[in-house]
Amino acid sequence: AAPYLLRLDRDAEGNPLLRTHTGIAAGQVHGWWRDEQGRVFAASDIGPGLIAGRDLPAMLDTLQTPDGSLIDALMSSPADAEPNTALSILPWPSATEGPATTLRPIATQDIPQTLGFVARPLAAKA
C-alpha cells in the first residue's frame, strides 16, 4: 500500500509523532490523503506512508483545521463535507511550526503515482 507503515507515537513531552514500522521518526508531514476505503496516507520528511489502521482514530484526533475543528469529528459527522473536498490542516506534528497542509481525497489506484513510489516493484532479471 505504501513504502512505510506509520504508527502514532509520542515524544518525551507527550507530543504526537509518527514512526515507521521499523522505528524511524517520520518528521514533518507535508500532505495527507484519504482513499475511498478510509485509509489515510501521509507524505513526510522520510517519504510516503500509510497510517496504521489501529492508530488511525487516535491519529485523526491530532489533526486540526485552522478554525480548531478536529478532523475526526468532521469526517464522522453526518453533516460531513462532500467526501471529495480537501480539508485544510494545521502543520503536523506541531500546529505552530511549518506550513499548513491538506487532507485530500484520492482514488486507491492513484496513490503510488501521487505519492511517488512503485506499488509492486519487480526484481531485476539477471
N, C-alpha and C positions, 0 to 999 in steps of 0.2 A: 504493500500500500504506500510506503514511503521509505526513504533511507533510514530514518530513525523512528523509534517508538519513544515518545516523550512522556515522561511522568512528572506529575506535580510534586514538588518537594518544598522545603522551607530552609532558609539560611539560618545562621546562628541567632539572628534577631527576630526570626519568625516571618520574614518577608517571603512571598512566594517566588519560586523559580522553577524552571523546567530542567530536567536531567534526562539524558538519553537512557536507553535500556542498559547501556554499558557504564553509566555513572558520570558522563561528561556534562558539565553545565552548558546549557544551550545559549545563554546570554540574552541579549535584547531580541524581541520578536518584532519583525518588520511587516508582517501581514498575517491575516487569518483567513481561512476558507472553510466553509461548511458544505458538505455534499448532500445529495438527496437522501442518503442513509442516516444523516445526522452526525456523521463523523466530522471532527474538526482537525484541520491541518494548520501548522504554523511554519512560516519561513523565519528562521532565526539566524543568529550570527554563525552558527556551525552548519546550517543548511536546513532543508525541509524535514518535517517530521509529522507523524500522526499522534495526536493526543491519545494516550491510553484510555480505553473505554471506562475502566474502573475509576479513573481520575477526572473524567470529563465533567460530571456535575460540580465537583469542587473547583475545577479549573474555570468553568463558566462563572462561578460565584466571584472570581477575582477580576473579571473583565467588566469595565465600566464605560459608559458613553460619556461625552463631555458634560452632559447635564446631570451626571451622577447616577443614572439608571444602571442597574445591573443587567448584563446581557442575558443571564439565565432567566430572569423574570420576563424580559421582552420576548425571548424565544419560546417560552412555555405559556404565555398568555393567550387566551382565546382571541383577544383583540390584537394579536401579533401582527407586525407589519407584513406586507407582502413577502413571501419567502424568497423572492428573487431580488430583494432590496439589500444593498450593502449598508452596514451599520458602522458609524464612526466609533472608534475605540481609543481610549486614552492610552498613552505609551505603556508598554508592559515589559518587564515586571514592575517598574517604578512609574506611577502615574505622573511624576513630575520631571522625569528625565527622558529625553528623546522625543522623536516626532510621534504624533498621533498615527494610528493605523486604521485599518478597516477589517471588518468581518464580512467577507463576500460569499455569495452562493457560488458553487462550482459543480459542474457535472463530473461524476466519478471518472469518466474516460478522459477528461481534460486535466486532471491533477498532475500527472507526470510532466506534460509539456509546460503547464503554467508554473510549476514549482521547479522545473529544470532538472529532472532526473529520468533515468530509464527504468521503467517499472519492472521489467523482467530481462535483465542483461543476459546475454548469451556468452558462454565461454568461447574464447578464440580457438579456431580449429588449427591443429598443428600441421 
